[in-house]
Amino acid sequence: MVLLEAERAGALRRELEAARADGHTRTRLEPFPSRAGARWLLRLAFAVPFLVLAAVSADPTVADVTVNRSVVDHVATLSWDRADVSWLSELYPPLGTILVRLIPGDAAGLAVAGALVAGILLQQLLEAMVQRRFPWWKSTVFLVAIGANPLFAYTATGNFEALLGIALFGIGAINMVRFVSSRNTKAGFESGILFMLAALADASGLVLVVAAAITAPLLSVARRGESGARWSNVLVVLFPTIAVFGAVMFLEALFGRNPLLVFQNAVHYDPALWGLVPELVTTLNGLLILAPVASGCALALLSRRPGSVLISVFVFGALIIGYVGGLIPVNSAGNVFLIMTMMGIAVVPAARTTRVSGLIAAVGAAQIVIAWAAAFNRPITLAWMAAIGDSLGWW
């Protein structure tokens, strides 16, 4: 008995030392910057470049090539004098649809709102890396990789629903890792709420949340000695999403006789889109789509978290299913890149040696090249940049 207790104490001590090296031992994570006013100033500073682009996007020639324009046109066709169950299903994703309805200025207003969301997202990612005790240069590399490229700029100012869903999912994934790997209960509840909001903000959010829940058991669990710890973690993370969609399905079964109506209205399956799969390994565009997944796998291996490789694979698979199922618009750009990069930030702990930290930063730097190469290989981003050039009279 004494030997068992000594062995358990030794295991706990090793886990504590590993957590200290990863920057997870603090019971209360301090925000960055510490003052609320400074945080909002930082968010605004991050948002300024995208607000400038949003001002340019007010030109109809720019707005017409974005997803925002098609979303505004779709919301305009909805009837807003009803309150029945079938109407609720037509709103899906309800949070994104209602925000599109409420934000003034049509596509231009959504561009401004997206720019502000982008500023908040970048500040949250920086805060997570500071809390993880990343060196300043490594944090800078990852921030530049995710935010300083045309893919992010297009999504921020041209695809409001997608950016909102990606931001909620990315921050939720960071909190999920804190909860599962560090026993941070507050982060667990926050991740559940953020995942629920992501599923309600964008049509692709639901498949991403399901993929995250499936992969949560693959993370290193702080409560290793407790029976059922992995699946209880999954339940905490998934419960808000299950509760919301379960309630809607119950109402649809009770009054509309079709509990799957919300999914039928959201899914627009096109088997022709499966043609993208062989192109992933036969075309430059496909290889650039796969490249962020390979980077995510490299980050997992460098961080000695091989289970996180499957996380990248499952999330990528969810994005492909969402694309084929019509949950991701065909004129989207950068969804895979942004989500894969944020998942990398979520699962990578602080490196324990300078060499490993340098290798992780090198992978982050490779993401910069991947983002720019992908942007200049996607017809939609090229059309968007050409429209901006025309609007400014550059050519």
DOMINU-791350 format. One record per residue (C-alpha): residue in one letter; x, y, z. Coordinates in pm, whole numbers, padded with zeros to 5 digits, always signed. Example, Ala and Ser with C-alpha at 12.3 -4.5 7.8 and 13.67 -1.06 7.14 Angstrom:
<atoms>
A+01230-00450+00780/S+01367-00106+00714/
</atoms>
This chain:
<atoms>
M+00000+00000+00000/V+00281+00238+00093/L+00461+00154-00230/L+00145+00228-00431/E+00103+00564-00259/A+00471+00648-00320/E+00436+00553-00687/R+00122+00769-00720/A+00296+01063-00551/G+00589+01027-00789/A+00354+01027-01090/L+00177+01338-00964/R+00511+01510-00909/R+00619+01431-01266/E+00287+01564-01400/L+00332+01882-01195/E+00682+01932-01333/A+00554+01880-01689/A+00267+02123-01630/R+00507+02381-01487/A+00720+02351-01799/D+00409+02401-02015/G+00298+02707-01818/H-00023+02546-01689/T+00029+02532-01313/R-00136+02862-01229/T-00489+02814-01103/R-00584+03159-01232/L-00458+03263-01572/E-00385+03634-01588/P-00522+03825-01888/F-00286+04002-02124/P-00251+04295-02105/S-00350+04302-01739/R-00559+04622-01762/A-00896+04601-01939/G-00841+04935-02113/A-00506+04819-02251/R-00664+04496-02376/W-00928+04686-02571/L-00665+04921-02712/L-00464+04620-02829/R-00774+04467-02988/L-00845+04794-03167/A-00483+04816-03284/F-00507+04465-03430/A-00837+04558-03595/V-00716+04882-03761/P-00567+04726-04080/F-00887+04529-04134/L-01102+04835-04067/V-00912+05008-04348/L-00988+04712-04575/A-01350+04724-04459/A-01371+05086-04570/V-01244+04981-04914/S-01492+04692-04914/A-01777+04943-04905/D-01724+04969-05281/P-01984+04740-05446/T-01723+04598-05684/V-01535+04461-05381/A-01839+04357-05178/D-01993+04166-05469/V-01711+03908-05477/T-01739+03824-05106/V-01946+03571-04913/N-02097+03859-04717/R-02291+03973-05025/S-02448+03631-05080/V-02530+03599-04709/V-02700+03940-04704/D-02901+03844-05013/H-03005+03515-04851/V-03113+03678-04524/A-03319+03930-04722/T-03529+03641-04859/L-03626+03516-04513/S-03962+03602-04363/W-03933+03786-04031/D-04300+03791-03933/R-04313+03422-03837/A-04219+03229-03523/D-04296+02864-03605/V-04059+02571-03575/S-03990+02536-03947/W-03897+02905-03961/L-03648+02845-03679/S-03482+02579-03893/E-03464+02817-04190/L-03260+03058-03979/Y-02973+02812-03935/P-02715+02918-03840/P-02939+03134-03618/L-02673+03342-03440/G-02498+03435-03763/T-02827+03498-03945/I-02966+03724-03673/L-02642+03922-03653/V-02644+03968-04031/R-03001+04093-04000/L-02919+04335-03717/I-02585+04477-03833/P-02653+04786-04049/G-02480+04858-04377/D-02530+04524-04553/A-02198+04374-04674/A-02000+04686-04578/G-02134+04670-04223/L-02043+04303-04198/A-01689+04389-04313/V-01655+04637-04024/A-01797+04384-03777/G-01559+04118-03908/A-01262+04353-03867/L-01354+04408-03501/V-01392+04032-03445/A-01049+03983-03605/G-00894+04227-03357/I-01049+04042-03063/L-00940+03705-03200/L-00576+03809-03247/Q-00561+03954-02895/Q-00705+03630-02753/L-00449+03422-02940/L-00166+03643-02817/E-00300+03618-02462/A-00306+03238-02486/M+00056+03229-02603/V+00168+03469-02328/Q-00009+03252-02069/R+00167+02950-02221/R+00497+03142-02172/F+00592+03147-02538/P+00901+03359-02611/W+00804+03691-02769/W+00961+03600-03102/K+00768+03274-03127/S+00440+03450-03043/T+00519+03706-03313/V+00580+03436-03573/F+00246+03267-03504/L+00054+03596-03496/V+00204+03700-03831/A+00133+03353-03970/I-00235+03366-03885/G-00320+03734-03925/A-00085+03897-04176/N-00196+03737-04501/P-00471+03779-04764/L-00656+03464-04653/F-00723+03608-04308/A-00794+03955-04447/Y-01048+03817-04696/T-01222+03610-04430/A-01225+03901-04183/T-01378+04153-04423/G-01560+03925-04666/N-01696+03625-04472/F-01834+03744-04139/E-02017+03427-04037/A-01714+03207-04108/L-01476+03434-03915/L-01713+03448-03618/G-01748+03068-03615/I-01372+03014-03658/A-01292+03263-03381/L-01537+03104-03137/F-01413+02755-03225/G-01044+02850-03201/I-01076+03014-02860/G-01297+02724-02749/A-01029+02476-02856/I-00767+02660-02650/N-00996+02643-02347/M-01069+02275-02413/V-00697+02195-02397/R-00666+02392-02071/F-00959+02200-01926/V-00853+01852-02032/S-00479+01887-01973/S-00472+02124-01676/R-00792+02065-01475/N-00907+02420-01543/T-01280+02383-01476/K-01363+02739-01578/A-01196+02682-01915/G-01401+02365-01958/F-01734+02542-01919/E-01615+02828-02138/S-01509+02587-02413/G-01853+02423-02406/I-02030+02758-02442/L-01791+02877-02714/F-01835+02555-02912/M-02214+02594-02887/L-02192+02953-03015/A-01959+02841-03297/A-02217+02583-03406/L-02486+02854-03403/A-02274+03121-03574/D-02169+02936-03887/A-02301+02628-04066/S-01959+02459-04061/G-01930+02509-03684/L-02135+02199-03605/V-01901+01954-03782/L-01601+02126-03624/V-01749+02090-03276/V-01822+01721-03335/A-01465+01671-03459/A-01326+01848-03151/A-01536+01633-02920/I-01420+01314-03092/T-01056+01416-03060/A-01076+01546-02701/P-01002+01197-02557/L-00674+01201-02753/L-00539+01488-02544/S-00319+01426-02243/V-00559+01407-01948/A-00462+01563-01615/R-00692+01324-01423/R-00522+01011-01550/G-00599+00797-01249/E-00973+00866-01250/S-01205+00623-01424/G-01412+00778-01704/A-01221+01108-01695/R-01180+01129-02072/W-01548+01080-02153/S-01664+01311-01876/N-01443+01578-02035/V-01613+01518-02369/L-01956+01552-02207/V-01867+01885-02046/V-01739+02022-02377/L-02033+01894-02583/F-02323+01940-02341/P-02428+02298-02438/T-02430+02209-02810/I-02622+01887-02747/A-02873+02073-02529/V-02945+02343-02789/F-02977+02112-03088/G-03163+01853-02882/A-03420+02114-02781/V-03469+02225-03143/M-03504+01865-03262/F-03757+01794-02985/L-03969+02093-03089/E-03950+01994-03453/A-04055+01637-03368/L-04339+01765-03150/F-04481+02030-03383/G-04329+01970-03724/R-04306+01588-03722/N-03949+01603-03862/P-03675+01625-03598/L-03400+01650-03863/L-03547+01952-04040/V-03278+02191-03913/F-03006+01971-04065/Q-03194+01920-04391/N-03224+02295-04436/A-02854+02349-04362/V-02702+02065-04566/H-02682+02101-04944/Y-02495+01790-05049/D-02323+01803-05387/P-02147+01475-05479/A-01952+01657-05750/L-01756+01836-05478/W-01590+01506-05382/G-01372+01580-05682/L-01170+01799-05447/V-01030+01491-05268/P-00804+01355-05546/E-00701+01714-05625/L-00547+01737-05276/V-00251+01532-05395/T-00253+01605-05769/T-00270+01986-05790/L-00081+02278-05638/N-00402+02414-05490/G-00470+02080-05321/L-00119+02057-05182/L-00152+02408-05039/I-00476+02298-04870/L-00299+01995-04722/A+00011+02189-04615/P-00142+02339-04294/V-00246+01987-04190/A+00112+01866-04234/S+00230+02165-04029/G-00016+02076-03754/C+00116+01720-03747/A+00474+01850-03730/L+00385+02075-03435/A+00227+01780-03254/L+00537+01565-03301/L+00775+01845-03200/S+00568+01899-02885/R+00578+01527-02804/R+00201+01504-02832/P+00156+01241-03106/G-00214+01207-03025/S-00261+01562-03154/V-00173+01438-03503/L-00512+01268-03515/I-00674+01593-03401/S-00543+01768-03713/V-00657+01480-03933/F-01008+01465-03781/V-01062+01841-03799/F-00942+01847-04160/G-01179+01562-04242/A-01464+01755-04081/L-01386+02056-04300/I-01391+01842-04615/I-01726+01692-04512/G-01857+02041-04441/Y-01745+02159-04785/V-01906+01866-04969/G-02221+01902-04757/G-02260+02266-04854/L-02185+02393-04504/I-01882+02587-04632/P-01953+02819-04928/V-01750+02745-05241/N-01629+03107-05248/S-01473+03076-04902/A-01094+03093-04868/G-00861+03009-04583/N-01094+02810-04356/V-00858+02511-04341/F-00550+02727-04294/L-00696+02942-04015/I-00843+02652-03819/M-00532+02434-03851/T-00308+02720-03737/M-00529+02795-03436/M-00543+02427-03344/G-00163+02428-03351/I-00156+02721-03108/A-00410+02539-02890/V-00220+02213-02851/V+00144+02330-02852/P+00287+02375-02501/A+00584+02595-02420/A+00893+02420-02552/R+01137+02303-02287/T+01450+02361-02497/T+01561+02644-02724/R+01618+02398-03008/V+01261+02264-03001/S+01124+02615-02960/G+01319+02721-03269/L+01187+02425-03469/I+00829+02508-03367/A+00885+02869-03473/A+01022+02743-03805/V+00698+02553-03864/G+00510+02872-03783/A+00724+03062-04033/A+00644+02798-04294/Q+00276+02876-04235/I+00343+03234-04347/V+00475+03108-04681/I+00185+02862-04714/A-00074+03134-04650/W+00064+03374-04909/A+00116+03102-05168/A-00240+02977-05115/A-00383+03328-05140/F-00219+03382-05480/N-00346+03043-05598/R-00715+03083-05504/P-00941+03240-05768/I-01165+03403-05507/T-00882+03583-05324/L-00728+03689-05655/A-01065+03831-05764/W-01102+04007-05429/M-00755+04161-05446/A-00816+04266-05808/A-01144+04433-05703/I-00961+04622-05427/G-00698+04737-05679/D-00971+04857-05916/S-01149+05037-05631/L-00830+05221-05536/G-00741+05296-05897/W-00417+05103-05887/W-00479+04952-06229/
</atoms>
